[in-house]
């Protein structure tokens, strides 16, 4: 499902216009991204948790030249599905 299809499904399910659904979806993603940039978790009970994981700097190897290289530290976004979501998917 692409974003346009998701917006249409939200609009139909909530009984609102597609513009209102797109605005709500955009606001949701903006809030999640801004909180994760600050290192905060966003937890939606029954759905899941968005959080940031810290990856330390490490030494890697370029597969083409077999030369060692430093991979810098980074922050990775993660999503952990909640129990209700897992149960719904597995029914």
PyMOL Python script that loads the backbone (N, CA, C, O; Angstrom):
from pymol import cmd

cmd.read_pdbstr("""\
ATOM      1  N   UNK A   1       0.850  -1.170   0.000  1.00  0.00           N
ATOM      2  CA  UNK A   1       0.000   0.000   0.000  1.00  0.00           C
ATOM      3  C   UNK A   1       0.893   1.230   0.000  1.00  0.00           C
ATOM      4  O   UNK A   1       1.821   1.339   0.802  1.00  0.00           O
ATOM      5  N   UNK A   2       0.610   2.131  -0.885  1.00  0.00           N
ATOM      6  CA  UNK A   2       1.365   3.373  -0.977  1.00  0.00           C
ATOM      7  C   UNK A   2       0.657   4.457  -0.180  1.00  0.00           C
ATOM      8  O   UNK A   2      -0.479   4.278   0.260  1.00  0.00           O
ATOM      9  N   UNK A   3       1.340   5.586   0.001  1.00  0.00           N
ATOM     10  CA  UNK A   3       0.805   6.664   0.841  1.00  0.00           C
ATOM     11  C   UNK A   3      -0.562   7.137   0.344  1.00  0.00           C
ATOM     12  O   UNK A   3      -1.466   7.352   1.151  1.00  0.00           O
ATOM     13  N   UNK A   4      -0.725   7.297  -0.947  1.00  0.00           N
ATOM     14  CA  UNK A   4      -1.992   7.766  -1.509  1.00  0.00           C
ATOM     15  C   UNK A   4      -3.125   6.792  -1.171  1.00  0.00           C
ATOM     16  O   UNK A   4      -4.230   7.216  -0.831  1.00  0.00           O
ATOM     17  N   UNK A   5      -2.851   5.501  -1.265  1.00  0.00           N
ATOM     18  CA  UNK A   5      -3.854   4.486  -0.939  1.00  0.00           C
ATOM     19  C   UNK A   5      -4.153   4.480   0.556  1.00  0.00           C
ATOM     20  O   UNK A   5      -5.300   4.289   0.962  1.00  0.00           O
ATOM     21  N   UNK A   6      -3.116   4.691   1.379  1.00  0.00           N
ATOM     22  CA  UNK A   6      -3.305   4.762   2.825  1.00  0.00           C
ATOM     23  C   UNK A   6      -4.174   5.958   3.192  1.00  0.00           C
ATOM     24  O   UNK A   6      -5.071   5.837   4.027  1.00  0.00           O
ATOM     25  N   UNK A   7      -3.922   7.104   2.584  1.00  0.00           N
ATOM     26  CA  UNK A   7      -4.728   8.294   2.841  1.00  0.00           C
ATOM     27  C   UNK A   7      -6.187   8.035   2.475  1.00  0.00           C
ATOM     28  O   UNK A   7      -7.091   8.398   3.228  1.00  0.00           O
ATOM     29  N   UNK A   8      -6.419   7.414   1.328  1.00  0.00           N
ATOM     30  CA  UNK A   8      -7.790   7.113   0.899  1.00  0.00           C
ATOM     31  C   UNK A   8      -8.474   6.157   1.873  1.00  0.00           C
ATOM     32  O   UNK A   8      -9.652   6.332   2.185  1.00  0.00           O
ATOM     33  N   UNK A   9      -7.749   5.151   2.357  1.00  0.00           N
ATOM     34  CA  UNK A   9      -8.319   4.188   3.307  1.00  0.00           C
ATOM     35  C   UNK A   9      -8.641   4.858   4.639  1.00  0.00           C
ATOM     36  O   UNK A   9      -9.681   4.579   5.235  1.00  0.00           O
ATOM     37  N   UNK A  10      -7.760   5.739   5.109  1.00  0.00           N
ATOM     38  CA  UNK A  10      -8.004   6.455   6.362  1.00  0.00           C
ATOM     39  C   UNK A  10      -9.221   7.361   6.212  1.00  0.00           C
ATOM     40  O   UNK A  10     -10.070   7.417   7.101  1.00  0.00           O
ATOM     41  N   UNK A  11      -9.306   8.068   5.092  1.00  0.00           N
ATOM     42  CA  UNK A  11     -10.429   8.966   4.841  1.00  0.00           C
ATOM     43  C   UNK A  11     -11.747   8.207   4.841  1.00  0.00           C
ATOM     44  O   UNK A  11     -12.732   8.667   5.418  1.00  0.00           O
ATOM     45  N   UNK A  12     -11.770   7.056   4.200  1.00  0.00           N
ATOM     46  CA  UNK A  12     -12.996   6.254   4.132  1.00  0.00           C
ATOM     47  C   UNK A  12     -13.359   5.695   5.507  1.00  0.00           C
ATOM     48  O   UNK A  12     -14.518   5.758   5.917  1.00  0.00           O
ATOM     49  N   UNK A  13     -12.385   5.155   6.209  1.00  0.00           N
ATOM     50  CA  UNK A  13     -12.623   4.543   7.524  1.00  0.00           C
ATOM     51  C   UNK A  13     -13.088   5.576   8.550  1.00  0.00           C
ATOM     52  O   UNK A  13     -13.973   5.293   9.357  1.00  0.00           O
ATOM     53  N   UNK A  14     -12.491   6.780   8.521  1.00  0.00           N
ATOM     54  CA  UNK A  14     -12.817   7.819   9.499  1.00  0.00           C
ATOM     55  C   UNK A  14     -13.977   8.704   9.050  1.00  0.00           C
ATOM     56  O   UNK A  14     -14.492   9.494   9.843  1.00  0.00           O
ATOM     57  N   UNK A  15     -14.392   8.584   7.799  1.00  0.00           N
ATOM     58  CA  UNK A  15     -15.480   9.412   7.295  1.00  0.00           C
ATOM     59  C   UNK A  15     -15.090  10.871   7.165  1.00  0.00           C
ATOM     60  O   UNK A  15     -15.891  11.765   7.440  1.00  0.00           O
ATOM     61  N   UNK A  16     -13.859  11.109   6.745  1.00  0.00           N
ATOM     62  CA  UNK A  16     -13.365  12.475   6.560  1.00  0.00           C
ATOM     63  C   UNK A  16     -12.865  12.632   5.135  1.00  0.00           C
ATOM     64  O   UNK A  16     -12.766  11.656   4.392  1.00  0.00           O
ATOM     65  N   UNK A  17     -12.555  13.856   4.759  1.00  0.00           N
ATOM     66  CA  UNK A  17     -12.058  14.096   3.401  1.00  0.00           C
ATOM     67  C   UNK A  17     -10.638  13.559   3.252  1.00  0.00           C
ATOM     68  O   UNK A  17      -9.925  13.359   4.235  1.00  0.00           O
ATOM     69  N   UNK A  18     -10.253  13.333   2.017  1.00  0.00           N
ATOM     70  CA  UNK A  18      -8.897  12.852   1.744  1.00  0.00           C
ATOM     71  C   UNK A  18      -7.865  13.896   2.156  1.00  0.00           C
ATOM     72  O   UNK A  18      -6.778  13.549   2.617  1.00  0.00           O
ATOM     73  N   UNK A  19      -8.207  15.180   1.990  1.00  0.00           N
ATOM     74  CA  UNK A  19      -7.283  16.244   2.406  1.00  0.00           C
ATOM     75  C   UNK A  19      -7.059  16.224   3.913  1.00  0.00           C
ATOM     76  O   UNK A  19      -5.931  16.384   4.379  1.00  0.00           O
ATOM     77  N   UNK A  20      -8.138  16.025   4.678  1.00  0.00           N
ATOM     78  CA  UNK A  20      -8.020  15.967   6.140  1.00  0.00           C
ATOM     79  C   UNK A  20      -7.210  14.745   6.557  1.00  0.00           C
ATOM     80  O   UNK A  20      -6.390  14.824   7.472  1.00  0.00           O
ATOM     81  N   UNK A  21      -7.435  13.613   5.888  1.00  0.00           N
ATOM     82  CA  UNK A  21      -6.690  12.395   6.207  1.00  0.00           C
ATOM     83  C   UNK A  21      -5.207  12.578   5.873  1.00  0.00           C
ATOM     84  O   UNK A  21      -4.349  12.152   6.647  1.00  0.00           O
ATOM     85  N   UNK A  22      -4.895  13.199   4.746  1.00  0.00           N
ATOM     86  CA  UNK A  22      -3.500  13.443   4.362  1.00  0.00           C
ATOM     87  C   UNK A  22      -2.835  14.376   5.362  1.00  0.00           C
ATOM     88  O   UNK A  22      -1.679  14.173   5.734  1.00  0.00           O
ATOM     89  N   UNK A  23      -3.561  15.393   5.797  1.00  0.00           N
ATOM     90  CA  UNK A  23      -3.031  16.335   6.777  1.00  0.00           C
ATOM     91  C   UNK A  23      -2.735  15.631   8.103  1.00  0.00           C
ATOM     92  O   UNK A  23      -1.700  15.871   8.723  1.00  0.00           O
ATOM     93  N   UNK A  24      -3.648  14.768   8.528  1.00  0.00           N
ATOM     94  CA  UNK A  24      -3.458  14.031   9.781  1.00  0.00           C
ATOM     95  C   UNK A  24      -2.275  13.070   9.679  1.00  0.00           C
ATOM     96  O   UNK A  24      -1.476  12.967  10.610  1.00  0.00           O
ATOM     97  N   UNK A  25      -2.162  12.377   8.564  1.00  0.00           N
ATOM     98  CA  UNK A  25      -1.053  11.441   8.371  1.00  0.00           C
ATOM     99  C   UNK A  25       0.284  12.179   8.340  1.00  0.00           C
ATOM    100  O   UNK A  25       1.260  11.726   8.938  1.00  0.00           O
ATOM    101  N   UNK A  26       0.329  13.312   7.645  1.00  0.00           N
ATOM    102  CA  UNK A  26       1.557  14.108   7.593  1.00  0.00           C
ATOM    103  C   UNK A  26       1.932  14.629   8.974  1.00  0.00           C
ATOM    104  O   UNK A  26       3.105  14.622   9.347  1.00  0.00           O
ATOM    105  N   UNK A  27       0.937  15.080   9.731  1.00  0.00           N
ATOM    106  CA  UNK A  27       1.201  15.569  11.087  1.00  0.00           C
ATOM    107  C   UNK A  27       1.739  14.444  11.960  1.00  0.00           C
ATOM    108  O   UNK A  27       2.672  14.655  12.735  1.00  0.00           O
ATOM    109  N   UNK A  28       1.161  13.252  11.844  1.00  0.00           N
ATOM    110  CA  UNK A  28       1.622  12.097  12.617  1.00  0.00           C
ATOM    111  C   UNK A  28       3.087  11.785  12.315  1.00  0.00           C
ATOM    112  O   UNK A  28       3.891  11.616  13.232  1.00  0.00           O
ATOM    113  N   UNK A  29       3.432  11.709  11.027  1.00  0.00           N
ATOM    114  CA  UNK A  29       4.811  11.373  10.679  1.00  0.00           C
ATOM    115  C   UNK A  29       5.778  12.468  11.116  1.00  0.00           C
ATOM    116  O   UNK A  29       6.889  12.168  11.554  1.00  0.00           O
ATOM    117  N   UNK A  30       5.372  13.741  11.003  1.00  0.00           N
ATOM    118  CA  UNK A  30       6.237  14.840  11.434  1.00  0.00           C
ATOM    119  C   UNK A  30       6.503  14.788  12.935  1.00  0.00           C
ATOM    120  O   UNK A  30       7.629  15.019  13.377  1.00  0.00           O
ATOM    121  N   UNK A  31       5.471  14.486  13.716  1.00  0.00           N
ATOM    122  CA  UNK A  31       5.637  14.410  15.171  1.00  0.00           C
ATOM    123  C   UNK A  31       6.541  13.236  15.534  1.00  0.00           C
ATOM    124  O   UNK A  31       7.426  13.383  16.377  1.00  0.00           O
ATOM    125  N   UNK A  32       6.336  12.075  14.917  1.00  0.00           N
ATOM    126  CA  UNK A  32       7.168  10.906  15.207  1.00  0.00           C
ATOM    127  C   UNK A  32       8.628  11.205  14.863  1.00  0.00           C
ATOM    128  O   UNK A  32       9.523  10.901  15.651  1.00  0.00           O
ATOM    129  N   UNK A  33       8.873  11.794  13.701  1.00  0.00           N
ATOM    130  CA  UNK A  33      10.244  12.103  13.287  1.00  0.00           C
ATOM    131  C   UNK A  33      10.885  13.113  14.238  1.00  0.00           C
ATOM    132  O   UNK A  33      12.038  12.942  14.633  1.00  0.00           O
ATOM    133  N   UNK A  34      10.143  14.171  14.612  1.00  0.00           N
ATOM    134  CA  UNK A  34      10.742  15.185  15.488  1.00  0.00           C
ATOM    135  C   UNK A  34      11.051  14.613  16.868  1.00  0.00           C
ATOM    136  O   UNK A  34      12.072  14.967  17.459  1.00  0.00           O
ATOM    137  N   UNK A  35      10.207  13.749  17.391  1.00  0.00           N
ATOM    138  CA  UNK A  35      10.479  13.128  18.689  1.00  0.00           C
ATOM    139  C   UNK A  35      11.668  12.179  18.605  1.00  0.00           C
ATOM    140  O   UNK A  35      12.492  12.133  19.519  1.00  0.00           O
ATOM    141  N   UNK A  36      11.761  11.425  17.517  1.00  0.00           N
ATOM    142  CA  UNK A  36      12.886  10.501  17.362  1.00  0.00           C
ATOM    143  C   UNK A  36      14.194  11.252  17.174  1.00  0.00           C
ATOM    144  O   UNK A  36      15.239  10.775  17.617  1.00  0.00           O
ATOM    145  N   UNK A  37      14.165  12.416  16.527  1.00  0.00           N
ATOM    146  CA  UNK A  37      15.380  13.230  16.386  1.00  0.00           C
ATOM    147  C   UNK A  37      15.909  13.643  17.748  1.00  0.00           C
ATOM    148  O   UNK A  37      17.118  13.768  17.940  1.00  0.00           O
ATOM    149  N   UNK A  38      14.991  13.857  18.706  1.00  0.00           N
ATOM    150  CA  UNK A  38      15.372  14.230  20.061  1.00  0.00           C
ATOM    151  C   UNK A  38      15.778  13.012  20.892  1.00  0.00           C
ATOM    152  O   UNK A  38      16.200  13.157  22.039  1.00  0.00           O
ATOM    153  N   UNK A  39      15.651  11.812  20.318  1.00  0.00           N
ATOM    154  CA  UNK A  39      16.015  10.600  21.033  1.00  0.00           C
ATOM    155  C   UNK A  39      14.880  10.030  21.873  1.00  0.00           C
ATOM    156  O   UNK A  39      15.100   9.126  22.679  1.00  0.00           O
ATOM    157  N   UNK A  40      13.677  10.547  21.693  1.00  0.00           N
ATOM    158  CA  UNK A  40      12.516  10.094  22.460  1.00  0.00           C
ATOM    159  C   UNK A  40      11.845   8.899  21.795  1.00  0.00           C
ATOM    160  O   UNK A  40      11.990   8.670  20.594  1.00  0.00           O
ATOM    161  N   UNK A  41      11.108   8.145  22.604  1.00  0.00           N
ATOM    162  CA  UNK A  41      10.296   7.039  22.096  1.00  0.00           C
ATOM    163  C   UNK A  41       8.879   7.537  21.869  1.00  0.00           C
ATOM    164  O   UNK A  41       8.401   8.420  22.580  1.00  0.00           O
ATOM    165  N   UNK A  42       8.208   6.963  20.870  1.00  0.00           N
ATOM    166  CA  UNK A  42       6.795   7.230  20.636  1.00  0.00           C
ATOM    167  C   UNK A  42       6.096   5.891  20.744  1.00  0.00           C
ATOM    168  O   UNK A  42       6.305   4.996  19.925  1.00  0.00           O
ATOM    169  N   UNK A  43       5.261   5.764  21.767  1.00  0.00           N
ATOM    170  CA  UNK A  43       4.601   4.484  22.033  1.00  0.00           C
ATOM    171  C   UNK A  43       3.110   4.626  21.807  1.00  0.00           C
ATOM    172  O   UNK A  43       2.467   5.506  22.380  1.00  0.00           O
ATOM    173  N   UNK A  44       2.556   3.755  20.966  1.00  0.00           N
ATOM    174  CA  UNK A  44       1.127   3.710  20.710  1.00  0.00           C
ATOM    175  C   UNK A  44       0.656   2.362  21.231  1.00  0.00           C
ATOM    176  O   UNK A  44       0.900   1.324  20.616  1.00  0.00           O
ATOM    177  N   UNK A  45      -0.024   2.392  22.375  1.00  0.00           N
ATOM    178  CA  UNK A  45      -0.455   1.141  23.006  1.00  0.00           C
ATOM    179  C   UNK A  45      -1.304   0.320  22.038  1.00  0.00           C
ATOM    180  O   UNK A  45      -2.204   0.847  21.384  1.00  0.00           O
ATOM    181  N   UNK A  46      -1.007  -0.961  21.956  1.00  0.00           N
ATOM    182  CA  UNK A  46      -1.722  -1.859  21.073  1.00  0.00           C
ATOM    183  C   UNK A  46      -1.182  -1.884  19.656  1.00  0.00           C
ATOM    184  O   UNK A  46      -1.513  -2.785  18.885  1.00  0.00           O
ATOM    185  N   UNK A  47      -0.360  -0.912  19.301  1.00  0.00           N
ATOM    186  CA  UNK A  47       0.199  -0.868  17.949  1.00  0.00           C
ATOM    187  C   UNK A  47       1.687  -1.127  17.957  1.00  0.00           C
ATOM    188  O   UNK A  47       2.153  -2.087  17.344  1.00  0.00           O
ATOM    189  N   UNK A  48       2.446  -0.279  18.650  1.00  0.00           N
ATOM    190  CA  UNK A  48       3.886  -0.492  18.702  1.00  0.00           C
ATOM    191  C   UNK A  48       4.634   0.729  19.190  1.00  0.00           C
ATOM    192  O   UNK A  48       4.040   1.731  19.589  1.00  0.00           O
ATOM    193  N   UNK A  49       5.955   0.623  19.150  1.00  0.00           N
ATOM    194  CA  UNK A  49       6.828   1.679  19.657  1.00  0.00           C
ATOM    195  C   UNK A  49       7.864   2.043  18.604  1.00  0.00           C
ATOM    196  O   UNK A  49       8.528   1.178  18.034  1.00  0.00           O
ATOM    197  N   UNK A  50       7.986   3.351  18.358  1.00  0.00           N
ATOM    198  CA  UNK A  50       9.030   3.884  17.490  1.00  0.00           C
ATOM    199  C   UNK A  50      10.135   4.378  18.405  1.00  0.00           C
ATOM    200  O   UNK A  50       9.862   5.129  19.341  1.00  0.00           O
ATOM    201  N   UNK A  51      11.380   3.975  18.159  1.00  0.00           N
ATOM    202  CA  UNK A  51      12.481   4.419  18.990  1.00  0.00           C
ATOM    203  C   UNK A  51      13.769   4.508  18.173  1.00  0.00           C
ATOM    204  O   UNK A  51      13.841   4.049  17.033  1.00  0.00           O
ATOM    205  N   UNK A  52      14.779   5.111  18.791  1.00  0.00           N
ATOM    206  CA  UNK A  52      16.073   5.301  18.132  1.00  0.00           C
ATOM    207  C   UNK A  52      17.098   4.395  18.802  1.00  0.00           C
ATOM    208  O   UNK A  52      17.163   4.314  20.029  1.00  0.00           O
ATOM    209  N   UNK A  53      17.885   3.724  17.993  1.00  0.00           N
ATOM    210  CA  UNK A  53      18.948   2.853  18.483  1.00  0.00           C
ATOM    211  C   UNK A  53      20.290   3.470  18.105  1.00  0.00           C
ATOM    212  O   UNK A  53      20.473   3.945  16.984  1.00  0.00           O
ATOM    213  N   UNK A  54      21.213   3.456  19.039  1.00  0.00           N
ATOM    214  CA  UNK A  54      22.561   3.996  18.786  1.00  0.00           C
ATOM    215  C   UNK A  54      23.468   2.884  18.276  1.00  0.00           C
ATOM    216  O   UNK A  54      23.543   1.813  18.878  1.00  0.00           O
ATOM    217  N   UNK A  55      24.155   3.137  17.169  1.00  0.00           N
ATOM    218  CA  UNK A  55      25.122   2.178  16.632  1.00  0.00           C
ATOM    219  C   UNK A  55      26.508   2.785  16.787  1.00  0.00           C
ATOM    220  O   UNK A  55      26.764   3.868  16.260  1.00  0.00           O
ATOM    221  N   UNK A  56      27.398   2.119  17.490  1.00  0.00           N
ATOM    222  CA  UNK A  56      28.740   2.681  17.700  1.00  0.00           C
ATOM    223  C   UNK A  56      29.577   2.644  16.420  1.00  0.00           C
ATOM    224  O   UNK A  56      29.277   1.898  15.487  1.00  0.00           O
ATOM    225  N   UNK A  57      30.621   3.455  16.395  1.00  0.00           N
ATOM    226  CA  UNK A  57      31.561   3.434  15.270  1.00  0.00           C
ATOM    227  C   UNK A  57      32.261   2.070  15.260  1.00  0.00           C
ATOM    228  O   UNK A  57      32.489   1.466  16.308  1.00  0.00           O
ATOM    229  N   UNK A  58      32.590   1.607  14.071  1.00  0.00           N
ATOM    230  CA  UNK A  58      33.241   0.297  13.976  1.00  0.00           C
ATOM    231  C   UNK A  58      34.111   0.251  12.724  1.00  0.00           C
ATOM    232  O   UNK A  58      34.012   1.108  11.846  1.00  0.00           O
ATOM    233  N   UNK A  59      34.948  -0.748  12.666  1.00  0.00           N
ATOM    234  CA  UNK A  59      35.803  -0.947  11.505  1.00  0.00           C
ATOM    235  C   UNK A  59      35.138  -1.954  10.585  1.00  0.00           C
ATOM    236  O   UNK A  59      34.737  -3.035  11.016  1.00  0.00           O
ATOM    237  N   UNK A  60      35.025  -1.591   9.315  1.00  0.00           N
ATOM    238  CA  UNK A  60      34.440  -2.484   8.320  1.00  0.00           C
ATOM    239  C   UNK A  60      35.444  -2.758   7.226  1.00  0.00           C
ATOM    240  O   UNK A  60      36.603  -2.351   7.311  1.00  0.00           O
ATOM    241  N   UNK A  61      34.996  -3.447   6.205  1.00  0.00           N
ATOM    242  CA  UNK A  61      35.879  -3.798   5.104  1.00  0.00           C
ATOM    243  C   UNK A  61      35.152  -3.540   3.788  1.00  0.00           C
ATOM    244  O   UNK A  61      34.012  -3.962   3.600  1.00  0.00           O
ATOM    245  N   UNK A  62      35.828  -2.842   2.886  1.00  0.00           N
ATOM    246  CA  UNK A  62      35.274  -2.588   1.566  1.00  0.00           C
ATOM    247  C   UNK A  62      35.326  -3.904   0.783  1.00  0.00           C
ATOM    248  O   UNK A  62      36.418  -4.424   0.551  1.00  0.00           O
ATOM    249  N   UNK A  63      34.190  -4.453   0.374  1.00  0.00           N
ATOM    250  CA  UNK A  63      34.199  -5.760  -0.301  1.00  0.00           C
ATOM    251  C   UNK A  63      34.891  -5.740  -1.664  1.00  0.00           C
ATOM    252  O   UNK A  63      35.384  -6.769  -2.124  1.00  0.00           O
ATOM    253  N   UNK A  64      34.928  -4.586  -2.302  1.00  0.00           N
ATOM    254  CA  UNK A  64      35.551  -4.497  -3.622  1.00  0.00           C
ATOM    255  C   UNK A  64      37.071  -4.491  -3.534  1.00  0.00           C
ATOM    256  O   UNK A  64      37.744  -5.166  -4.312  1.00  0.00           O
ATOM    257  N   UNK A  65      37.615  -3.719  -2.577  1.00  0.00           N
ATOM    258  CA  UNK A  65      39.079  -3.589  -2.477  1.00  0.00           C
ATOM    259  C   UNK A  65      39.660  -4.357  -1.294  1.00  0.00           C
ATOM    260  O   UNK A  65      40.880  -4.469  -1.168  1.00  0.00           O
ATOM    261  N   UNK A  66      38.808  -4.881  -0.436  1.00  0.00           N
ATOM    262  CA  UNK A  66      39.203  -5.604   0.770  1.00  0.00           C
ATOM    263  C   UNK A  66      39.984  -4.703   1.735  1.00  0.00           C
ATOM    264  O   UNK A  66      40.714  -5.189   2.599  1.00  0.00           O
ATOM    265  N   UNK A  67      39.819  -3.386   1.576  1.00  0.00           N
ATOM    266  CA  UNK A  67      40.519  -2.418   2.406  1.00  0.00           C
ATOM    267  C   UNK A  67      39.676  -2.096   3.647  1.00  0.00           C
ATOM    268  O   UNK A  67      38.458  -1.943   3.562  1.00  0.00           O
ATOM    269  N   UNK A  68      40.354  -1.998   4.803  1.00  0.00           N
ATOM    270  CA  UNK A  68      39.637  -1.640   6.022  1.00  0.00           C
ATOM    271  C   UNK A  68      39.207  -0.184   5.977  1.00  0.00           C
ATOM    272  O   UNK A  68      39.903   0.665   5.419  1.00  0.00           O
ATOM    273  N   UNK A  69      38.046   0.097   6.573  1.00  0.00           N
ATOM    274  CA  UNK A  69      37.549   1.465   6.613  1.00  0.00           C
ATOM    275  C   UNK A  69      36.762   1.681   7.895  1.00  0.00           C
ATOM    276  O   UNK A  69      36.198   0.741   8.454  1.00  0.00           O
ATOM    277  N   UNK A  70      36.726   2.919   8.353  1.00  0.00           N
ATOM    278  CA  UNK A  70      35.983   3.256   9.561  1.00  0.00           C
ATOM    279  C   UNK A  70      34.540   3.576   9.188  1.00  0.00           C
ATOM    280  O   UNK A  70      34.279   4.396   8.308  1.00  0.00           O
ATOM    281  N   UNK A  71      33.616   2.920   9.866  1.00  0.00           N
ATOM    282  CA  UNK A  71      32.200   3.211   9.695  1.00  0.00           C
ATOM    283  C   UNK A  71      31.798   4.078  10.885  1.00  0.00           C
ATOM    284  O   UNK A  71      31.930   3.648  12.030  1.00  0.00           O
ATOM    285  N   UNK A  72      31.310   5.293  10.631  1.00  0.00           N
ATOM    286  CA  UNK A  72      31.008   6.206  11.744  1.00  0.00           C
ATOM    287  C   UNK A  72      29.803   5.750  12.566  1.00  0.00           C
ATOM    288  O   UNK A  72      28.976   4.964  12.103  1.00  0.00           O
ATOM    289  N   UNK A  73      29.724   6.259  13.788  1.00  0.00           N
ATOM    290  CA  UNK A  73      28.574   5.972  14.647  1.00  0.00           C
ATOM    291  C   UNK A  73      27.325   6.559  13.999  1.00  0.00           C
ATOM    292  O   UNK A  73      27.398   7.563  13.291  1.00  0.00           O
ATOM    293  N   UNK A  74      26.188   5.932  14.242  1.00  0.00           N
ATOM    294  CA  UNK A  74      24.943   6.426  13.660  1.00  0.00           C
ATOM    295  C   UNK A  74      23.765   6.093  14.563  1.00  0.00           C
ATOM    296  O   UNK A  74      23.870   5.293  15.492  1.00  0.00           O
ATOM    297  N   UNK A  75      22.665   6.719  14.266  1.00  0.00           N
ATOM    298  CA  UNK A  75      21.423   6.467  14.989  1.00  0.00           C
ATOM    299  C   UNK A  75      20.446   5.841  14.007  1.00  0.00           C
ATOM    300  O   UNK A  75      20.266   6.346  12.898  1.00  0.00           O
ATOM    301  N   UNK A  76      19.814   4.741  14.409  1.00  0.00           N
ATOM    302  CA  UNK A  76      18.910   4.011  13.532  1.00  0.00           C
ATOM    303  C   UNK A  76      17.496   4.041  14.088  1.00  0.00           C
ATOM    304  O   UNK A  76      17.293   3.757  15.268  1.00  0.00           O
ATOM    305  N   UNK A  77      16.514   4.382  13.259  1.00  0.00           N
ATOM    306  CA  UNK A  77      15.130   4.305  13.724  1.00  0.00           C
ATOM    307  C   UNK A  77      14.688   2.847  13.769  1.00  0.00           C
ATOM    308  O   UNK A  77      15.042   2.050  12.901  1.00  0.00           O
ATOM    309  N   UNK A  78      13.906   2.510  14.798  1.00  0.00           N
ATOM    310  CA  UNK A  78      13.401   1.145  14.937  1.00  0.00           C
ATOM    311  C   UNK A  78      11.921   1.185  15.267  1.00  0.00           C
ATOM    312  O   UNK A  78      11.435   2.132  15.885  1.00  0.00           O
ATOM    313  N   UNK A  79      11.217   0.153  14.851  1.00  0.00           N
ATOM    314  CA  UNK A  79       9.816  -0.008  15.215  1.00  0.00           C
ATOM    315  C   UNK A  79       9.651  -1.381  15.829  1.00  0.00           C
ATOM    316  O   UNK A  79      10.064  -2.383  15.246  1.00  0.00           O
ATOM    317  N   UNK A  80       9.050  -1.429  17.003  1.00  0.00           N
ATOM    318  CA  UNK A  80       8.790  -2.699  17.664  1.00  0.00           C
ATOM    319  C   UNK A  80       7.275  -2.862  17.748  1.00  0.00           C
ATOM    320  O   UNK A  80       6.599  -2.059  18.391  1.00  0.00           O
ATOM    321  N   UNK A  81       6.750  -3.878  17.112  1.00  0.00           N
ATOM    322  CA  UNK A  81       5.304  -4.120  17.082  1.00  0.00           C
ATOM    323  C   UNK A  81       4.802  -4.488  18.471  1.00  0.00           C
ATOM    324  O   UNK A  81       5.470  -5.206  19.214  1.00  0.00           O
ATOM    325  N   UNK A  82       3.614  -3.988  18.812  1.00  0.00           N
ATOM    326  CA  UNK A  82       2.974  -4.299  20.079  1.00  0.00           C
ATOM    327  C   UNK A  82       2.265  -5.639  20.020  1.00  0.00           C
ATOM    328  O   UNK A  82       2.073  -6.202  18.943  1.00  0.00           O
ATOM    329  N   UNK A  83       1.880  -6.141  21.169  1.00  0.00           N
ATOM    330  CA  UNK A  83       1.249  -7.457  21.269  1.00  0.00           C
ATOM    331  C   UNK A  83      -0.065  -7.521  20.461  1.00  0.00           C
ATOM    332  O   UNK A  83      -0.317  -8.502  19.761  1.00  0.00           O
ATOM    333  N   UNK A  84      -0.881  -6.489  20.565  1.00  0.00           N
ATOM    334  CA  UNK A  84      -2.162  -6.498  19.853  1.00  0.00           C
ATOM    335  C   UNK A  84      -1.956  -6.553  18.335  1.00  0.00           C
ATOM    336  O   UNK A  84      -2.694  -7.244  17.633  1.00  0.00           O
ATOM    337  N   UNK A  85      -0.960  -5.828  17.834  1.00  0.00           N
ATOM    338  CA  UNK A  85      -0.661  -5.862  16.407  1.00  0.00           C
ATOM    339  C   UNK A  85      -0.152  -7.234  15.996  1.00  0.00           C
ATOM    340  O   UNK A  85      -0.567  -7.764  14.965  1.00  0.00           O
ATOM    341  N   UNK A  86       0.733  -7.808  16.779  1.00  0.00           N
ATOM    342  CA  UNK A  86       1.240  -9.159  16.474  1.00  0.00           C
ATOM    343  C   UNK A  86       0.108 -10.166  16.454  1.00  0.00           C
ATOM    344  O   UNK A  86       0.025 -10.999  15.551  1.00  0.00           O
ATOM    345  N   UNK A  87      -0.772 -10.091  17.458  1.00  0.00           N
ATOM    346  CA  UNK A  87      -1.901 -11.029  17.531  1.00  0.00           C
ATOM    347  C   UNK A  87      -2.834 -10.864  16.337  1.00  0.00           C
ATOM    348  O   UNK A  87      -3.299 -11.856  15.776  1.00  0.00           O
ATOM    349  N   UNK A  88      -3.112  -9.619  15.940  1.00  0.00           N
ATOM    350  CA  UNK A  88      -4.007  -9.363  14.817  1.00  0.00           C
ATOM    351  C   UNK A  88      -3.431  -9.917  13.515  1.00  0.00           C
ATOM    352  O   UNK A  88      -4.165 -10.475  12.699  1.00  0.00           O
ATOM    353  N   UNK A  89      -2.129  -9.765  13.321  1.00  0.00           N
ATOM    354  CA  UNK A  89      -1.482 -10.245  12.101  1.00  0.00           C
ATOM    355  C   UNK A  89      -1.469 -11.768  12.065  1.00  0.00           C
ATOM    356  O   UNK A  89      -1.567 -12.362  10.991  1.00  0.00           O
ATOM    357  N   UNK A  90      -1.352 -12.398  13.215  1.00  0.00           N
ATOM    358  CA  UNK A  90      -1.245 -13.861  13.262  1.00  0.00           C
ATOM    359  C   UNK A  90      -2.576 -14.595  13.345  1.00  0.00           C
ATOM    360  O   UNK A  90      -2.592 -15.821  13.462  1.00  0.00           O
ATOM    361  N   UNK A  91      -3.685 -13.879  13.289  1.00  0.00           N
ATOM    362  CA  UNK A  91      -4.995 -14.571  13.312  1.00  0.00           C
ATOM    363  C   UNK A  91      -5.392 -15.030  11.950  1.00  0.00           C
ATOM    364  O   UNK A  91      -6.457 -15.625  11.785  1.00  0.00           O
TER     365      UNK A  91
END
""", "prot")
cmd.dss("prot")
cmd.show_as("cartoon", "prot")
cmd.util.cbc("prot")
cmd.orient("prot")
